[in-house]
Amino acid sequence: MRIVIAEDDPLLREGVALLLRAESLDVVATTDSPDTFLAAVDAHRPDVAIVDVRMPPTHTTEGIAAAVEARRRQPGLAVLVLSAYVEQAFATELLAAGTDRLGYLLKERVGRVDEFLDALHRVAAGGTAIDPEVVAQLLTRTRSDSGLERLTARERDVLALMAEGLGNTAISERLFISEGAVHKHIRSIFAKLDLAPTDRADRRVTAVLRYLEETQRRG
């Protein structure tokens, strides 16, 4: 796995690089600005980019814009975004073009090494990894007319884990229920959110995007 890191905090940048190299992962470049990040992506063609949301010069949306541009230049590039805070609007912008090979984690998650590495590998393998804290805030801030109010407490638990990027087996293990029960809850979730089996979009992804979109509209 070839990785480029874009993070303007030198301590975090080098700390993440050391962590990944200790796991025998190939960190091919570390950068501290959007321009040098995009140059590194062009030069090294990495498998995964780890990108801070807020980067110079204004420390607002430069990291997200750079991540979107990197995926435009290199379709299929896996991107794991790191943020100090839950910033749903930024996540929505990143996910708008598709959620395959995308992750959004709070920086504090890096210190939980196993969770961080699990998210990194999940994204590199083509999946989605959304921080549980992001999911929790989205669950509590979505609008009452989104359909989410129809879900039972257990269905919300299942949907939250789906939004984190977990598959059915992992959800069953986390909640101590059978895979059959997970399938039943997911079918119910799709029905209550009016996500038909004929929808072209991945219904699991659509449910996650609904969280993000509803939260962004609330502002």
Long-range contacts (C-beta under 8 A, 24 or more apart in sequence): 1-25, 1-26, 1-47, 1-48, 1-124, 2-26, 2-28, 2-44, 2-45, 2-46, 2-47, 2-48, 3-27, 3-28, 3-46, 3-47, 3-48, 3-49, 3-50, 4-28, 4-29, 4-30, 4-31, 4-37, 4-40, 4-41, 4-44, 4-46, 4-48, 4-49, 4-50, 5-29, 5-30, 5-31, 5-49, 5-50, 6-31, 6-32, 6-33, 6-34, 6-36, 6-37, 6-40, 6-49, 6-50, 6-51, 6-52, 6-55, 6-63, 6-66, 7-31, 7-32, 7-50, 7-51, 7-52, 7-55, 7-82, 8-32, 8-33, 8-52, 8-55, 8-56, 8-59, 9-52, 12-107, 12-110, 15-110, 16-50, 16-110, 19-110, 19-113, 19-116, 20-120, 23-117, 32-56, 34-62, 34-63, 34-65, 34-66, 37-66, 37-70, 38-66, 38-69, 38-70, 38-73, 41-70, 41-73, 41-74, 41-77, 42-73, 45-74, 46-77, 47-77, 47-78, 47-124, 48-77, 48-78, 48-79, 48-80, 48-120, 48-123, 48-124, 49-77, 49-78, 49-79, 49-80, 50-79, 50-80, 50-82, 50-120, 51-79, 51-80, 51-81, 51-82, 52-81, 52-82, 52-83, 53-81, 53-82, 53-83, 53-84, 53-87, 53-90, 54-83, 54-84, 61-90, 61-93, 64-90, 64-93, 64-94, 67-94, 68-93, 68-94, 68-97, 71-97, 76-101, 77-101, 78-102, 78-103, 78-123, 78-124, 78-126, 79-103, 79-123, 80-104, 80-105, 80-119, 80-120, 80-123, 80-129, 81-105, 82-106, 82-107, 82-110, 83-107, 86-131, 86-133, 86-134, 86-137, 88-134, 88-137, 88-138, 88-212, 88-215, 88-216, 89-215, 89-216, 91-130, 91-134, 91-212, 92-209, 92-212, 92-213, 92-215, 92-216, 95-208, 95-209, 95-212, 99-128, 99-202, 99-205, 99-208, 99-209, 100-126, 100-127, 100-128, 101-126, 101-127, 101-128, 102-128, 102-129, 103-128, 103-129, 103-130, 103-165, 104-129, 104-130, 104-131, 104-134, 105-129, 105-130, 105-131, 106-131, 106-133, 106-134, 119-165, 122-165, 123-165, 127-165, 128-165, 128-205, 128-208, 129-164, 129-165, 130-163, 130-164, 130-165, 130-208, 131-164, 132-160, 132-164, 135-160, 135-163, 135-164, 135-211, 136-160, 137-215, 138-163, 138-211, 138-212, 138-214, 138-215, 139-211, 141-214, 141-215, 141-218, 142-210, 142-211, 142-214, 142-215, 142-218, 143-214, 143-217, 143-218, 146-210, 146-214, 147-192, 147-193, 147-194, 147-210, 148-193, 148-210, 148-211, 148-214, 150-192, 150-193, 151-189, 151-192, 152-188, 154-185, 155-185, 155-188, 155-189, 155-192, 158-182, 158-185, 158-186, 158-189, 159-189, 159-207, 162-186, 162-189, 162-204, 162-207, 162-208, 163-207, 163-208, 163-211
